[in-house]
Amino acid sequence: MDTSSVKAEGMMDPKSTIRNFIKMELAGGAGAPDIGDQDSLIEAGVIDSLGIQKLLAFLESQFSIKLRDEDIVPENFDTVENITRLVHAKA
């Protein structure tokens, strides 16, 4: 799914959608500090193994993609930028 089709459906762009999910569901909600595109989510303790499972389910559902075992490596989930790149590659 490309960015234009996401916007055409009235949704936020993928990067904003991913960042919002991480902030609200994994980083503590509305009171959590902003998450930059290049901030390490793993080093900051925002994403752990359970968080990756929640994120996987969200990404597959939200963007209608299927992630394979070989996609589930720390590098793909360390930053919002890397997660967005993964979504684009699978769309």
C-alpha positions as CSV (number, residue, x, y, z in Angstrom):
1,M,0.0,0.0,0.0
2,D,1.5,3.3,-1.0
3,T,1.2,6.5,0.9
4,S,-1.3,8.0,-1.6
5,S,-3.8,5.2,-1.1
6,V,-3.6,5.5,2.7
7,K,-4.2,9.3,2.4
8,A,-7.0,8.7,-0.1
9,E,-8.8,6.6,2.5
10,G,-8.7,9.5,4.9
11,M,-6.1,8.0,7.2
12,M,-2.9,9.6,8.5
13,D,0.3,8.9,6.6
14,P,1.9,5.6,7.6
15,K,4.7,7.2,9.6
16,S,2.3,9.3,11.6
17,T,0.0,6.3,12.1
18,I,2.9,4.1,13.3
19,R,4.3,6.9,15.6
20,N,0.8,7.5,17.1
21,F,0.3,3.8,17.8
22,I,3.7,3.4,19.5
23,K,3.1,6.5,21.6
24,M,-0.4,5.6,22.7
25,E,-0.1,1.8,23.0
26,L,3.6,1.1,23.8
27,A,5.1,4.3,25.3
28,G,2.6,5.3,27.9
29,G,-0.1,7.2,26.1
30,A,-0.8,10.9,25.6
31,G,1.6,12.0,28.4
32,A,4.6,10.2,26.8
33,P,7.3,12.3,25.2
34,D,7.3,12.8,21.5
35,I,9.0,10.0,19.5
36,G,11.3,11.2,16.7
37,D,11.7,9.2,13.5
38,Q,15.3,8.2,14.3
39,D,14.9,7.7,18.0
40,S,15.9,4.2,19.1
41,L,12.8,2.6,20.5
42,I,14.7,-0.4,21.7
43,E,17.3,1.6,23.6
44,A,14.6,3.9,25.1
45,G,12.8,0.8,26.4
46,V,9.7,1.7,24.4
47,I,9.6,-1.6,22.5
48,D,10.3,-5.0,24.0
49,S,9.4,-8.5,22.8
50,L,5.7,-8.1,23.9
51,G,5.6,-4.6,22.3
52,I,6.9,-6.1,19.0
53,Q,4.1,-8.6,19.0
54,K,1.5,-5.9,19.6
55,L,3.2,-3.8,16.8
56,L,3.2,-6.7,14.4
57,A,-0.5,-7.3,14.9
58,F,-1.2,-3.6,14.4
59,L,0.9,-3.3,11.3
60,E,-0.6,-6.4,9.6
61,S,-4.1,-5.2,10.4
62,Q,-3.7,-1.5,9.7
63,F,-1.7,-1.8,6.5
64,S,-3.0,-5.1,5.2
65,I,0.5,-6.6,5.0
66,K,1.9,-10.0,6.0
67,L,5.2,-10.0,7.9
68,R,7.4,-13.1,7.7
69,D,9.7,-14.5,10.4
70,E,12.7,-13.1,8.6
71,D,11.2,-9.6,8.8
72,I,11.2,-9.8,12.6
73,V,14.7,-8.5,13.4
74,P,15.6,-5.7,15.8
75,E,16.8,-3.4,13.0
76,N,13.3,-3.3,11.4
77,F,11.7,-2.2,14.7
78,D,14.3,0.1,16.2
79,T,13.0,3.4,14.8
80,V,9.8,4.8,13.4
81,E,11.7,5.3,10.1
82,N,12.7,1.7,10.0
83,I,9.2,0.4,10.7
84,T,7.8,2.7,8.1
85,R,10.4,1.5,5.5
86,L,9.4,-2.1,6.4
87,V,5.7,-1.3,5.9
88,H,6.4,0.3,2.5
89,A,8.5,-2.7,1.4
90,K,5.7,-5.2,2.3
91,A,2.9,-3.1,0.7
